């Protein structure tokens, strides 16, 4: 049990207070996750979409521990069913 003066004490309501709130209401009161961007991808220009594809491809390759090369990026972009102008990767 946390002491009342503890910095963690205010994070959760007491168990009896939580029990009084229906589960559906508890779940619906959670905030929605933040959006990735303010603009939908469909509203980006072709050039912006190409840049975004290359950025994601580079991040994926890096996170996977692979060398970030133009060929690796191109292969990943094609595997995703997308294409970019040849000068991007």
Backbone torsions as a table, in degrees:
resi	resn	phi	psi	omega
1	UNK	NA	134.6	179.5
2	UNK	-80.4	141.9	176.2
3	UNK	-68.7	148.3	-177.5
4	UNK	-59.8	-32.4	-179.5
5	UNK	-81.5	-3.6	-177.7
6	UNK	-65.9	147.9	178.8
7	UNK	-68.0	-16.8	179.8
8	UNK	-89.8	-14.3	-173.8
9	UNK	-61.4	-31.9	-176.3
10	UNK	-87.0	-4.1	-176.8
11	UNK	-71.9	-34.2	-177.4
12	UNK	-126.4	140.7	174.3
13	UNK	-69.2	159.4	177.4
14	UNK	-56.2	153.6	-176.9
15	UNK	-55.9	-40.9	-178.3
16	UNK	-66.6	-31.2	177.3
17	UNK	-71.4	-39.2	177.5
18	UNK	-65.0	-38.4	-178.3
19	UNK	-65.2	-28.1	-178.7
20	UNK	-76.0	-16.8	-179.4
21	UNK	-93.8	122.6	178.3
22	UNK	-56.9	146.0	-178.6
23	UNK	-55.7	-41.4	-179.1
24	UNK	-60.5	-38.9	179.7
25	UNK	-70.4	-35.8	177.9
26	UNK	-63.1	-43.9	-178.2
27	UNK	-69.0	-39.4	-176.4
28	UNK	-74.2	-16.8	-179.4
29	UNK	-81.1	-7.8	178.7
30	UNK	-72.1	141.8	179.6
31	UNK	-71.7	146.0	176.6
32	UNK	-68.8	148.9	178.3
33	UNK	-63.3	150.6	-179.7
34	UNK	-66.0	150.5	178.5
35	UNK	-73.9	151.6	178.7
36	UNK	-71.8	-34.0	-176.7
37	UNK	-150.3	162.4	178.4
38	UNK	-85.4	-13.6	-176.3
39	UNK	-122.9	127.7	176.0
40	UNK	-62.6	147.5	-179.0
41	UNK	-57.0	-35.0	-178.5
42	UNK	-62.8	-20.1	179.9
43	UNK	-93.8	-1.3	178.1
44	UNK	-81.1	152.3	174.9
45	UNK	-70.0	163.6	178.1
46	UNK	-57.6	-40.8	179.8
47	UNK	-64.0	-41.1	178.7
48	UNK	-67.3	-38.5	177.2
49	UNK	-64.5	-42.3	178.3
50	UNK	-61.1	-43.8	179.3
51	UNK	-62.6	-42.1	179.1
52	UNK	-64.1	-43.4	177.2
53	UNK	-59.2	-44.5	-179.9
54	UNK	-66.7	-38.0	178.3
55	UNK	-63.4	-47.7	178.9
56	UNK	-63.8	-40.4	178.9
57	UNK	-61.0	-44.3	179.1
58	UNK	-63.3	-41.9	178.8
59	UNK	-64.1	-41.9	179.5
60	UNK	-63.6	-46.4	178.8
61	UNK	-60.9	-44.8	-179.9
62	UNK	-62.9	-46.3	-179.9
63	UNK	-62.2	-29.9	179.5
64	UNK	-81.6	-7.8	-179.3
65	UNK	82.8	10.7	179.7
66	UNK	-87.9	159.5	174.9
67	UNK	-67.9	136.2	177.8
68	UNK	-89.4	97.9	-178.9
69	UNK	-123.5	162.4	178.1
70	UNK	-59.7	-41.7	-179.4
71	UNK	-66.2	-42.5	178.7
72	UNK	-62.7	-41.8	178.4
73	UNK	-65.2	-43.9	179.9
74	UNK	-61.5	-44.1	179.3
75	UNK	-61.8	-42.8	-179.4
76	UNK	-66.8	-42.5	179.2
77	UNK	-63.8	-42.1	177.9
78	UNK	-66.9	-37.7	179.1
79	UNK	-64.9	-26.7	177.7
80	UNK	-81.7	-3.4	179.7
81	UNK	82.4	22.2	-178.4
82	UNK	-118.7	174.0	175.7
83	UNK	-149.3	153.2	177.7
84	UNK	-134.6	162.0	176.0
85	UNK	-59.3	145.3	-174.3
86	UNK	-59.1	-26.0	-177.5
87	UNK	-80.3	-10.0	-177.3
88	UNK	-70.3	-58.5	-173.7
89	UNK	-71.2	NA	NA
